[in-house]
Amino acid sequence: MEYKDYYKIMGLSKDATPDEIKRAYRKLARKYHPDVSKEANAEAKFKELGEAYEVLKDPKKRAAYDQVGRGWQEGQPFTPPPDWGFDFGADQGFAGTQTGGGFSDFFEALFGGGFRRGRDGAYGRQTQAQGSDQQARIQIDLEDAYRGAVSLISLNVPQMDSQGRMVSNVRTLNVKIPKGIKAGQRIRLAGQGMPGFGGGGNGDLYLEIEFKPHRYFRAEGRDIHLELPVTPWEAALGATVPVPTLGGTVELKIPAGSQAGKQLRLKGRGLPGAPAGDQYVALKIVTPSARTDEAKALYEQMAKVMPMNPRAAMGV
């Protein structure tokens, strides 16, 4: 069974208004009506057009079609979700735009079977549709991931209006940020997704975590990385210096003879977990400026006492 793009069949965009849908149907119905059309495939086109109009003219059918059809393209092999179902309601049904030969397998798979008679003598299906799940990305502070927090977030959530059109609605939610959550992990908010149909339950909302850029830290999984500025004498002679971590300032011992880029580990100072992450500190040697004659003399003395070619490995 192939997916049918009813909007494409009628030459419409997905945000078409009810009036635009009606005008498009009337225009194409005159063109392809088998009694007057000279097109070779007029009858098939007319049936296909009637089926598309049957769905798009009805807000509930259109909303259900839009919900199940996200990401599909015309002609792709299609199978409805295992729990798919839809309730037209007692006063809904098929308006009879289709003529001869019935609806396609695609239409029947979505809306056919299990019908009950409505007021106009047509039939509607007595089933429910679970609302689809939704996903969104949110950015949080590293500190909130370290300690855990409750964060107030605002999301632009797509929803169906009364005419079956997709609109954007701003929702504000209090979200509990679990202690130790990593970038890429998801928080599930049960029942906060798309609403169901015919008494079906709401879908869930999944929030994927991203970290806001931090002034000092960078996260990789539960590990935290920091570039730490040190003086030449701290690197050369060794020293114990204060280092910021997500849990506060700690003392770090720098071995004598350390070079720029040397990486030191603070075990368990990353994001909490089982096990907790570590904090990796990369040394960045900061050279003081020679602003005075005395400072220049010291540098000149260093060049005489400790001559070296840092580019020797490059052959220059």
C-alpha positions as CSV (number, residue, x, y, z in Angstrom):
1,M,0.0,0.0,0.0
2,E,1.3,3.4,-1.0
3,Y,1.0,6.7,0.9
4,K,-1.3,9.2,-0.7
5,D,-0.5,12.9,-0.5
6,Y,-4.0,14.4,-0.6
7,Y,-2.6,18.0,-0.6
8,K,-0.5,17.2,-3.7
9,I,-3.5,15.6,-5.4
10,M,-5.5,18.8,-5.0
11,G,-2.6,21.1,-5.7
12,L,-2.8,22.6,-2.2
13,S,-0.3,23.6,0.5
14,K,-0.6,21.9,3.9
15,D,-1.9,25.2,5.5
16,A,-4.7,25.6,2.9
17,T,-7.9,27.1,4.3
18,P,-11.3,25.4,4.0
19,D,-12.4,27.9,1.3
20,E,-9.2,27.1,-0.7
21,I,-9.9,23.4,-0.4
22,K,-13.5,23.8,-1.6
23,R,-12.5,26.0,-4.6
24,A,-9.8,23.6,-5.6
25,Y,-12.2,20.6,-5.5
26,R,-14.8,22.4,-7.6
27,K,-12.3,23.4,-10.2
28,L,-10.7,20.0,-10.5
29,A,-14.0,18.1,-10.3
30,R,-15.2,20.0,-13.4
31,K,-11.9,19.2,-15.2
32,Y,-12.0,15.5,-14.5
33,H,-15.7,14.6,-14.2
34,P,-16.0,11.5,-16.4
35,D,-19.2,12.7,-18.1
36,V,-17.5,15.8,-19.6
37,S,-13.7,15.3,-19.4
38,K,-11.7,14.3,-22.4
39,E,-8.6,13.4,-20.2
40,A,-7.5,9.8,-20.7
41,N,-7.4,9.1,-17.0
42,A,-10.4,11.3,-16.0
43,E,-12.3,8.6,-14.1
44,A,-9.3,7.6,-11.9
45,K,-8.4,11.2,-11.3
46,F,-11.9,12.0,-10.3
47,K,-12.0,9.2,-7.8
48,E,-8.7,10.2,-6.4
49,L,-9.8,13.8,-6.1
50,G,-13.0,12.8,-4.4
51,E,-11.1,10.8,-1.8
52,A,-8.7,13.7,-1.1
53,Y,-11.6,16.1,-0.7
54,E,-13.4,13.6,1.6
55,V,-10.5,13.9,4.0
56,L,-9.4,17.5,3.7
57,K,-12.8,19.1,3.9
58,D,-13.5,17.5,7.3
59,P,-11.5,19.1,10.2
60,K,-11.3,15.9,12.2
61,K,-10.3,13.6,9.3
62,R,-7.8,16.2,8.1
63,A,-6.3,16.5,11.6
64,A,-5.9,12.7,11.9
65,Y,-4.4,12.5,8.4
66,D,-1.9,15.2,9.2
67,Q,-1.0,13.5,12.4
68,V,-0.3,10.1,10.9
69,G,1.3,11.4,7.7
70,R,4.2,13.5,9.0
71,G,7.4,12.7,7.1
72,W,5.7,10.6,4.4
73,Q,5.8,11.3,0.7
74,E,3.5,10.4,-2.2
75,G,4.0,6.8,-3.4
76,Q,6.1,5.6,-0.4
77,P,5.2,2.2,1.0
78,F,2.9,2.9,4.0
79,T,1.6,1.0,7.0
80,P,-0.5,2.7,9.6
81,P,0.8,2.7,13.2
82,P,-0.2,-0.5,15.1
83,D,-2.4,1.4,17.5
84,W,-4.0,3.6,14.9
85,G,-7.7,4.3,15.2
86,F,-10.1,7.2,14.6
87,D,-13.6,8.2,15.9
88,F,-15.7,10.4,13.5
89,G,-18.4,10.8,16.0
90,A,-22.1,10.0,15.6
91,D,-22.8,13.1,13.5
92,Q,-19.8,12.5,11.2
93,G,-19.5,10.3,8.2
94,F,-18.8,10.1,4.5
95,A,-20.4,12.9,2.5
96,G,-20.6,10.9,-0.7
97,T,-18.1,12.8,-2.8
98,Q,-16.6,9.5,-4.0
99,T,-18.3,7.8,-6.9
100,G,-18.1,4.1,-7.9
101,G,-15.4,1.7,-6.9
102,G,-15.1,2.8,-3.3
103,F,-12.1,4.4,-1.6
104,S,-8.5,3.3,-1.9
105,D,-6.8,0.8,0.3
106,F,-4.8,3.7,1.9
107,F,-8.1,5.5,2.8
108,E,-9.6,2.3,4.1
109,A,-6.6,1.6,6.2
110,L,-6.9,5.0,7.9
111,F,-10.6,5.5,8.1
112,G,-12.4,2.4,6.9
113,G,-13.9,-0.6,8.7
114,G,-16.1,-0.8,11.9
115,F,-18.5,1.9,10.7
116,R,-21.7,3.1,12.3
117,R,-24.5,5.0,10.7
118,G,-24.6,8.8,11.1
119,R,-27.5,11.3,10.7
120,D,-27.0,11.4,7.0
121,G,-27.1,7.7,6.6
122,A,-23.3,7.5,6.1
123,Y,-21.0,5.5,8.4
124,G,-18.2,6.6,10.8
125,R,-15.7,4.5,12.6
126,Q,-16.0,3.8,16.3
127,T,-12.4,3.7,17.4
128,Q,-9.9,5.9,19.3
129,A,-6.6,7.5,18.3
130,Q,-3.8,8.0,20.7
131,G,-2.2,11.4,20.4
132,S,1.2,11.4,18.8
133,D,4.4,12.0,20.9
134,Q,6.3,15.2,20.4
135,Q,9.9,16.1,20.8
136,A,11.7,19.4,21.5
137,R,15.2,20.5,22.5
138,I,15.9,22.6,25.6
139,Q,19.1,24.3,26.8
140,I,20.0,24.2,30.4
141,D,22.9,25.4,32.6
142,L,25.6,22.9,33.5
143,E,25.1,23.9,37.1
144,D,21.5,22.7,36.9
145,A,22.6,19.4,35.5
146,Y,25.2,19.1,38.4
147,R,22.8,19.9,41.2
148,G,19.4,19.1,39.8
149,A,16.7,21.8,39.4
150,V,13.2,22.7,38.4
151,S,13.3,24.9,35.3
152,L,10.5,27.0,33.8
153,I,10.6,26.6,30.0
154,S,8.5,28.0,27.1
155,L,7.9,25.9,24.0
156,N,6.4,26.6,20.6
157,V,4.2,23.5,20.2
158,P,2.3,22.7,17.0
159,Q,-1.4,22.0,17.5
160,M,-4.4,21.6,15.3
161,D,-7.0,24.4,15.4
162,S,-10.8,23.8,14.9
163,Q,-10.4,23.8,11.1
164,G,-7.7,21.1,11.1
165,R,-4.8,23.5,10.4
166,M,-1.5,23.3,12.1
167,V,-0.8,26.4,14.3
168,S,1.9,27.3,16.8
169,N,1.0,27.5,20.5
170,V,3.3,28.7,23.3
171,R,3.2,26.5,26.3
172,T,5.0,27.1,29.6
173,L,6.0,24.1,31.7
174,N,7.8,23.5,35.0
175,V,10.4,20.8,34.2
176,K,12.3,18.8,36.8
177,I,16.0,18.5,35.7
178,P,17.4,15.3,37.2
179,K,20.8,15.5,38.9
180,G,23.5,14.3,36.6
181,I,21.6,14.4,33.3
182,K,23.8,14.4,30.2
183,A,23.6,16.3,26.9
184,G,21.5,14.2,24.5
185,Q,19.4,12.5,27.2
186,R,15.7,13.0,27.1
187,I,13.1,13.9,29.8
188,R,9.7,12.4,29.3
189,L,6.6,14.4,30.2
190,A,3.7,12.0,30.2
191,G,0.5,13.2,28.6
192,Q,2.0,16.5,27.4
193,G,2.1,15.6,23.7
194,M,-0.5,15.9,21.0
195,P,-4.1,15.4,22.1
196,G,-5.9,12.1,21.2
197,F,-9.1,11.7,19.2
198,G,-12.3,10.0,20.2
199,G,-11.3,9.7,23.8
200,G,-7.8,8.5,23.1
201,G,-5.1,9.6,25.5
202,N,-2.6,12.4,24.9
203,G,0.8,11.6,23.6
204,D,4.0,12.3,25.5
205,L,6.5,15.1,25.2
206,Y,10.2,14.3,25.1
207,L,12.7,17.0,25.9
208,E,16.2,16.5,24.6
209,I,18.8,18.2,26.8
210,E,21.5,20.6,25.4
211,F,23.9,22.6,27.6
212,K,24.2,26.3,27.3
213,P,27.7,27.5,26.4
214,H,29.7,28.0,29.7
215,R,32.3,30.6,30.4
216,Y,34.8,28.0,31.7
217,F,33.6,24.4,31.3
218,R,32.8,22.1,28.5
219,A,31.0,18.8,29.0
220,E,31.7,15.5,27.2
221,G,29.2,12.9,28.6
222,R,29.6,13.2,32.4
223,D,33.2,14.5,32.1
224,I,33.9,18.2,32.4
225,H,36.8,19.9,30.7
226,L,38.5,23.1,31.7
227,E,41.5,25.1,30.4
228,L,43.5,26.5,33.3
229,P,45.8,29.5,33.0
230,V,49.1,29.1,34.9
231,T,52.3,31.1,35.1
232,P,55.6,29.8,33.6
233,W,57.1,29.4,37.1
234,E,54.1,27.5,38.3
235,A,54.5,25.1,35.4
236,A,58.3,24.9,35.7
237,L,58.7,24.7,39.5
238,G,55.4,23.0,40.4
239,A,52.7,24.6,42.5
240,T,49.3,24.0,44.2
241,V,46.7,26.3,42.7
242,P,42.9,26.9,43.1
243,V,40.7,25.4,40.4
244,P,37.0,26.0,39.8
245,T,34.7,23.0,39.5
246,L,30.9,22.7,39.3
247,G,30.9,21.8,43.0
248,G,33.1,24.7,44.1
249,T,36.8,25.6,44.2
250,V,39.4,22.8,44.9
251,E,43.2,22.8,45.2
252,L,45.2,21.2,42.3
253,K,48.8,20.1,42.5
254,I,50.8,21.0,39.3
255,P,53.9,18.8,38.9
256,A,57.2,20.5,38.3
257,G,58.2,20.6,34.7
258,S,54.7,20.7,33.3
259,Q,54.2,21.9,29.7
260,A,51.4,23.7,28.0
261,G,48.5,21.4,27.2
262,K,49.4,18.9,30.0
263,Q,46.1,17.4,31.2
264,L,45.4,16.7,34.9
265,R,42.4,14.8,36.3
266,L,40.2,15.6,39.2
267,K,38.5,12.3,39.9
268,G,34.7,12.4,40.5
269,R,34.5,16.2,39.9
270,G,32.3,15.9,36.8
271,L,28.6,15.4,36.6
272,P,27.1,13.0,39.2
273,G,26.2,9.5,38.1
274,A,27.1,5.9,38.7
275,P,30.0,6.4,38.3
276,A,30.4,10.1,38.5
277,G,32.3,11.9,35.7
278,D,35.8,13.4,36.2
279,Q,37.1,16.9,35.5
280,Y,40.0,17.2,33.2
281,V,42.2,20.3,33.5
282,A,44.4,21.3,30.6
283,L,47.2,23.7,31.4
284,K,47.6,26.9,29.5
285,I,50.9,28.7,30.2
286,V,50.4,32.5,30.3
287,T,53.6,34.5,29.7
288,P,53.8,37.9,31.5
289,S,54.6,41.0,29.5
290,A,58.0,42.6,29.8
291,R,56.8,46.1,30.5
292,T,59.8,47.4,32.5
293,D,63.6,47.3,32.0
294,E,63.9,45.0,34.9
295,A,61.4,42.6,33.5
296,K,63.3,42.7,30.1
297,A,66.6,42.0,31.9
298,L,65.1,38.9,33.6
299,Y,63.9,37.5,30.2
300,E,67.3,38.1,28.7
301,Q,69.0,36.4,31.7
302,M,66.6,33.4,31.2
303,A,67.5,33.2,27.6
304,K,71.2,33.0,28.6
305,V,70.8,30.6,31.5
306,M,68.2,28.3,29.9
307,P,68.8,28.4,26.2
308,M,66.4,26.2,24.2
309,N,64.9,25.8,20.7
310,P,61.2,24.9,21.1
311,R,61.0,24.3,17.3
312,A,63.7,21.7,17.2
313,A,61.3,18.9,16.6
314,M,60.2,20.7,13.4
315,G,63.7,20.7,12.0
316,V,64.0,24.5,12.1
